[in-house]
């Protein structure tokens, strides 16, 4: 993924300025692929700090986030999915504004105001109707509700990093045959057990899944299904971030990875939202070889904002044997580490194969 590829594919989103006519006859350009500005997500910026002070009112940035979400998801909704002929004169990706308004049962003028940020708080019924019109999955509909009705927060006190309960960490160390990692809202890894550390060891960004996927030079070798992993990672980051537009760490992650990865820029601009719950993932590990693991993602009730992700292999499978091998190589790593803190282990990785993906290789 050469991150400086300025010609990122521009076929999935279109961002219209407030003065766009209702007809939506605006061609899609490469500039429309730009992700949310990182400044909109960090305090001390025009959209972050310009919000009202300590009144707890919703930030103005939330309204622009709602508008960007609607525009991006409208661009992804194909007319042919609804039996609408595309026609030779259609010059926009996805549906026109008037088509979304008709499907949602609202006036075109009202929907235009939503996309322009002049209408900030649609009702729950309208949000549900928009979700149906845009073909959103349940996680994306829930995200749309959060954008329409962001929870008030006192901006005088920055959000603190949740503390991981020592009891949870001790429990993780008692799973010698089960990789387990804890993720925060930016998908960094503040803690893991020995096998969890070993599973992700040897990368430049072993303790940060977003940077690992998009910035590590061997990411596409480590993840045989890299394209799907990349899409799921960005969609999971969107869900985990919620409406935290003023979160400084999130803004830094988005700004850095956007600057270095064309793939991340394109995926972030799509505004897809999927909660990390359960699934299967393939890895190509330098010590254990290729293995397929199933995972479950659990919320940590004692520390909101953290996720516990636990991996397992099918009984009797080659992956189970590979995990056993990996476990034998890391046996005793947690004997004097009851906190199960993340540590980088300097395993030497083989030279990755040259397999350019649709966006090229990581920077």
C-alpha positions in Angstrom: 0.0 0.0 0.0 1.9 3.1 -1.1 0.4 5.7 1.2 1.2 8.6 -1.1 -1.0 7.3 -3.8 -3.1 10.4 -4.5 -5.2 8.7 -7.1 -7.2 6.6 -4.7 -10.2 5.1 -6.3 -13.0 7.7 -6.2 -15.9 5.5 -7.0 -17.5 5.0 -3.6 -18.2 8.4 -2.0 -19.2 11.9 -3.0 -19.1 14.8 -0.7 -21.3 17.7 -1.8 -20.8 21.3 -0.6 -23.7 23.1 1.0 -24.5 24.9 -2.2 -25.1 21.8 -4.3 -28.4 21.9 -6.1 -31.0 19.4 -5.1 -30.6 17.7 -8.4 -27.3 16.1 -7.2 -25.8 16.4 -10.7 -22.3 16.6 -9.3 -19.6 14.2 -10.7 -17.6 12.1 -8.3 -14.0 13.3 -8.0 -10.9 12.1 -6.2 -11.2 14.9 -3.7 -14.6 13.5 -2.7 -12.7 10.5 -1.3 -11.0 12.6 1.5 -11.8 11.2 5.0 -13.2 13.2 7.8 -10.6 15.9 8.6 -8.7 14.9 11.7 -9.2 18.4 13.0 -12.9 17.7 13.4 -12.0 15.0 15.8 -9.5 16.7 18.0 -9.9 19.4 20.7 -8.6 22.8 20.1 -9.7 23.0 16.5 -12.4 24.9 14.8 -15.0 22.1 15.0 -13.8 20.7 18.3 -13.0 23.7 20.6 -15.6 26.0 19.0 -18.3 24.1 20.7 -20.0 25.6 23.7 -18.2 25.2 26.8 -19.2 23.4 29.9 -22.9 23.3 29.3 -22.8 19.7 28.2 -24.5 20.5 24.9 -23.8 18.4 21.8 -20.8 19.6 19.8 -21.4 21.3 16.5 -19.0 18.7 15.0 -21.7 16.1 15.6 -24.0 17.8 13.1 -21.3 17.8 10.4 -20.5 14.1 11.2 -24.2 13.3 10.6 -24.1 15.1 7.3 -20.9 13.4 6.2 -22.3 10.0 7.2 -25.5 10.5 5.2 -23.6 11.7 2.1 -21.1 8.8 2.2 -23.7 6.1 2.7 -26.0 7.6 0.0 -23.1 7.3 -2.4 -22.8 3.6 -1.6 -26.5 2.8 -2.2 -26.7 1.6 -5.8 -29.9 2.5 -7.7 -30.1 -0.9 -9.3 -30.5 -2.4 -5.8 -33.9 -0.6 -5.7 -34.9 -1.3 -9.2 -34.1 2.3 -10.2 -32.5 2.5 -13.7 -29.2 4.3 -13.5 -29.7 6.1 -16.8 -27.1 7.7 -19.0 -27.6 11.1 -17.3 -26.9 10.0 -13.8 -23.6 11.7 -12.7 -23.4 10.8 -9.1 -22.4 7.6 -7.3 -25.3 6.0 -5.6 -28.7 7.6 -5.0 -29.8 11.1 -5.6 -31.0 13.1 -2.6 -34.6 13.2 -3.8 -34.5 9.4 -4.1 -33.4 8.9 -0.5 -36.0 11.4 0.7 -38.7 9.6 -1.2 -37.6 6.2 0.2 -37.5 7.6 3.7 -40.9 9.4 3.4 -39.5 12.9 4.1 -39.4 16.0 1.9 -36.5 16.6 -0.3 -35.9 20.0 1.3 -35.7 18.4 4.8 -33.2 15.7 3.6 -31.1 18.4 1.9 -31.0 20.3 5.2 -29.8 17.1 6.9 -26.9 16.7 4.5 -26.0 20.3 4.7 -25.9 20.3 8.5 -28.8 22.8 8.8 -31.0 20.2 10.4 -29.2 18.5 13.3 -31.6 16.3 15.3 -34.0 14.2 13.2 -36.5 12.2 15.2 -35.9 8.5 16.0 -38.6 7.6 13.5 -36.9 9.6 10.7 -33.5 8.0 11.6 -35.0 4.5 11.3 -36.6 5.5 8.0 -33.2 6.8 6.7 -31.6 3.6 7.8 -34.0 1.6 5.7 -33.7 3.9 2.7 -29.9 3.7 2.8 -29.9 -0.1 3.4 -27.9 0.2 6.6 -27.1 -2.8 8.8 -28.2 -2.7 12.5 -24.8 -1.5 13.7 -24.8 1.4 11.2 -28.4 2.3 12.2 -27.4 2.4 15.9 -24.4 4.7 14.9 -26.8 7.0 12.9 -29.0 7.3 16.1 -25.9 8.3 18.1 -25.0 10.9 15.5 -28.5 12.3 15.5 -28.7 12.3 19.3 -25.2 12.5 20.7 -24.9 12.0 24.4 -24.0 15.3 26.2 -20.6 15.4 27.8 -18.8 17.9 29.9 -15.9 19.1 27.8 -14.0 20.4 30.7 -12.8 16.9 31.6 -11.1 14.9 28.9 -12.1 11.3 28.6 -9.8 9.1 30.7 -8.2 5.9 29.5 -10.2 3.1 31.2 -8.2 1.0 33.7 -8.1 -2.7 33.2 -9.1 -4.6 36.3 -6.2 -6.7 37.7 -8.6 -9.6 38.3 -9.4 -9.7 34.5 -5.7 -9.6 33.7 -5.0 -12.4 36.2 -7.8 -14.5 34.6 -6.2 -13.9 31.1 -2.9 -15.3 32.3 -4.7 -18.5 33.4 -5.6 -19.2 29.8 -2.3 -20.7 28.5 -3.9 -22.3 25.5 -6.1 -19.3 24.5 -4.9 -16.1 23.0 -6.6 -13.1 24.6 -6.1 -9.4 24.0 -7.7 -6.3 25.3 -8.5 -3.5 22.8 -9.3 0.2 23.6 -11.5 2.5 21.6 -8.7 3.2 19.1 -8.0 -0.6 18.7 -4.7 -0.3 20.5 -3.7 -3.3 22.7 -3.1 -2.1 26.3 -2.9 -5.7 27.6 -2.7 -9.3 26.5 -1.8 -12.7 27.8 1.3 -14.6 26.7 -0.3 -16.4 23.8 -2.1 -13.2 22.7 1.2 -11.4 22.7 2.9 -14.2 20.8 0.1 -14.3 18.2 0.7 -10.6 17.2 4.5 -10.5 18.0 7.2 -9.4 15.7 5.6 -6.4 14.0 6.5 -2.8 14.1 3.0 -2.1 15.5 2.2 -5.3 17.4 0.4 -3.3 20.1 -1.9 -1.3 17.7 -4.2 -3.1 15.3 -5.0 -0.1 13.1 -1.4 0.8 12.5 -0.5 -2.9 12.2 -3.1 -3.5 9.4 -2.3 -0.3 7.4 1.3 0.7 8.2 3.2 -2.5 8.9 5.2 -3.6 5.8 4.3 -7.3 6.3 0.6 -6.9 7.2 -0.6 -8.4 3.9 1.5 -11.5 4.6 0.4 -11.8 8.2 -3.3 -11.5 7.2 -3.9 -13.7 4.1 -7.4 -12.1 3.8 -6.0 -8.6 4.2 -8.7 -6.7 2.2 -11.5 -8.0 4.5 -9.4 -7.5 7.6 -8.7 -3.9 6.5 -12.4 -3.2 5.9 -13.5 -4.8 9.2 -10.8 -2.9 11.1 -11.9 0.5 9.9 -15.6 -0.3 10.4 -14.8 -1.5 13.9 -12.9 1.7 14.6 -15.9 3.7 13.5 -18.1 1.8 15.8 -15.7 1.9 18.8 -15.2 5.6 18.3 -18.9 6.4 18.2 -19.4 10.1 18.3 -16.2 10.9 20.2 -15.3 13.7 17.8 -13.2 15.5 20.3 -11.0 12.5 21.3 -7.4 13.6 20.8 -6.0 10.1 20.5 -8.5 9.1 17.8 -7.8 12.3 15.9 -4.1 11.5 15.9 -4.6 7.9 14.7 -6.9 9.0 11.9 -4.6 11.8 10.9 -1.4 9.7 10.9 -2.8 6.6 9.2 -4.8 8.7 6.6 -1.6 10.6 5.7 0.3 7.3 5.1 -2.3 4.9 3.7 -4.5 5.5 0.7 -6.4 2.3 1.7 -7.3 3.7 5.1 -8.4 7.0 3.5 -10.7 5.3 1.1 -12.2 3.0 3.7 -12.6 5.7 6.3 -14.4 7.9 3.8 -17.0 5.1 3.3 -18.3 5.6 6.9 -19.1 1.9 7.3 -19.8 0.8 10.8 -19.7 -2.8 12.1 -19.3 -3.9 15.7 -16.6 -6.4 16.4 -18.6 -9.4 17.8 -17.5 -12.8 16.6 -16.0 -14.4 13.5 -13.1 -16.2 12.0 -9.7 -14.9 10.9 -6.7 -16.4 9.1 -3.2 -15.6 10.2 0.2 -16.5 8.6 2.5 -16.6 11.7 6.3 -16.8 11.3 6.6 -19.5 13.9 3.2 -21.3 13.8 2.5 -21.1 10.1 -1.0 -20.5 8.7 -3.8 -20.9 11.1 -7.5 -20.1 11.2 -8.9 -18.9 14.5 -12.4 -18.1 15.7 -12.8 -15.1 18.0 -15.4 -13.6 20.4 -15.3 -10.0 21.3 -16.7 -9.2 24.8 -17.4 -5.8 26.4 -15.6 -5.2 29.7 -18.4 -3.9 32.0 -15.8 -2.9 34.7 -14.1 -0.6 32.1 -16.5 0.8 29.5 -14.6 1.4 26.2 -12.5 -1.7 26.4 -13.1 -5.0 24.6 -11.8 -8.4 25.5 -11.1 -10.5 22.3 -10.6 -14.2 22.8 -9.4 -16.5 20.0 -9.8 -20.3 19.8 -9.0 -23.1 17.3 -11.3 -25.9 16.2 -10.7 -29.1 18.2 -8.3 -31.4 16.4 -7.5 -28.9 13.7 -4.0 -27.9 12.5 -4.6 -24.5 14.0 -5.0 -26.2 17.5 -1.6 -27.9 17.0 -0.1 -24.6 15.8 -1.4 -22.8 19.0 0.0 -25.6 21.1 3.4 -25.1 19.4 3.2 -21.3 20.0 2.2 -21.9 23.6 5.2 -24.2 24.2 7.5 -21.5 22.8 6.0 -18.9 25.2 5.5 -21.1 28.2 6.3 -19.3 31.5 6.2 -15.8 29.9 3.5 -14.7 32.4 4.9 -16.4 35.5 6.3 -13.1 36.7 3.9 -10.9 34.9 0.5 -11.1 36.6 -0.6 -7.9 34.9 -0.3 -9.5 31.4 1.0 -6.2 30.0 1.7 -6.1 26.3 5.4 -6.6 25.5 6.9 -6.6 22.0 8.8 -9.9 21.4 11.6 -9.5 18.8 10.9 -12.6 16.7 12.5 -12.5 13.3 9.9 -12.6 10.6 10.5 -14.0 7.1 10.6 -11.7 4.2 7.0 -11.1 3.1 5.9 -12.2 -0.3 5.1 -9.6 -2.9 1.3 -9.7 -3.2 0.1 -6.2 -4.1 -3.5 -5.7 -3.0 -6.0 -3.3 -4.6 -4.4 -0.3 -2.9 -0.7 -1.5 -3.0 1.4 -2.3 0.0 1.6 -0.6 3.4 3.9 2.4 3.6 
